[in-house]
């Protein structure tokens, strides 16, 4: 239940915060802001729905930069998560799971022949 709650919070809070900051702090046009917020979440279908509802391509002006920045940030965070998971696995007292090669080498003698 906690994981579900954290997932909902992590998915909705950045969207609302970016909308509020863009609308009130940066005074961005709501049409362009809708495209920027949709594309910062890497949601091309949401941007398309916003454009269809507005009957305009104005929301697409906010598309390129947030999409590119969020893609790079997601890649960097994914790499860091992978590195940190490896560090945590090595640093823990538990032995890492055996790979399929070590399981097969225990059954089949590769040194013979």
N, C-alpha and C positions, 0 to 999 in steps of 0.2 A: 504494500500500500504506500509506503514511503517513497519507493522508486517511482510509482505512478504520479504521486504528488510533486516530486522534484522534477519529473519530466514535463508536467503541465506548467509549472512555474518557469522552468528554463525556456520553454517554448513561447510563452506569452509575455513575460515581463520585458524582454528586450524589444519586442515589437511595440508595446505600449510606451516604453520609455523613449524610443527613437521617434515615435509619432509626437509625443508631448514636447520633446526637445526641438524637433523640426518645426512644429507648428507655433509654439510660443516663444522659444528662445531664438531660433534662427529666422523666424517669420517666413517660412517657405510656403509657396503656393500649395494648397491642399492637393491639387491634381498631381503636381510633380512629386510631392511628398508621398502620395499613395504609391506611385511607381517606384520610388526610391526604397520605401519600407518593404514593399513586396519583393523587390529584387535583392535587397540586403539579406533576405531569408532564402535566396536562391529559388524563388518561386515564379517561374516564367508563366505558368498557367494563371496565377493570381494577377500578374501584370496584364495578361491578355483579357481576363475578365474585367479588370478595371477599365481598360481601354474600350472594351465593348460596351460596358455600362455607360461610360462617358461619351461614347460615340465620337471619340477623338484619340489622336495619338500623342497628346500632350503628356500623359503619364510616362510615356517612353523616354522622355527627356531625363528622367531620374534613374534610368535603367543602368547604363554602362558602369559608372564608377562604383556604386555600392555592390554590384554583382562581382566585379573584379576584385575589389578589396575583400569582400567576405569569402570569396573562393580561396584567395591566398591565405587569409587568416585561418580558415578551416583546415587547409593543408598543413600549415605550420603547427596548429594545435594537435592535429592527428599524429604528426610525427613526434611531437613532444610526449603525447600520451603513450605512444609505442615505446619510446625510449624509457620513460618513467616506469612503465609496467615491467620492462626488462630489468631495470635497476631494482625495483621492489622484489621481483622474483629471485634475483641473485642474492639480494641482501637478506632475504627471509630465511628462517631455519628450515622451512620445508624444502624438500628436494623438488626440482622441476619435474614435470611429467616426462616419462620416457618417450622418446620418439619412435616412430614405426621402424626405423633402421635398427635401433638397439633391440627392439622386440624380435625382429627377424634374425639378427645376428646371434641371438641367444638360442634360436631354434636351428638355424642352418650354420654349418661350419664353413666359413668363406676361406679359411686359410688352407684347406685341403685342395689338392689338385696338382 
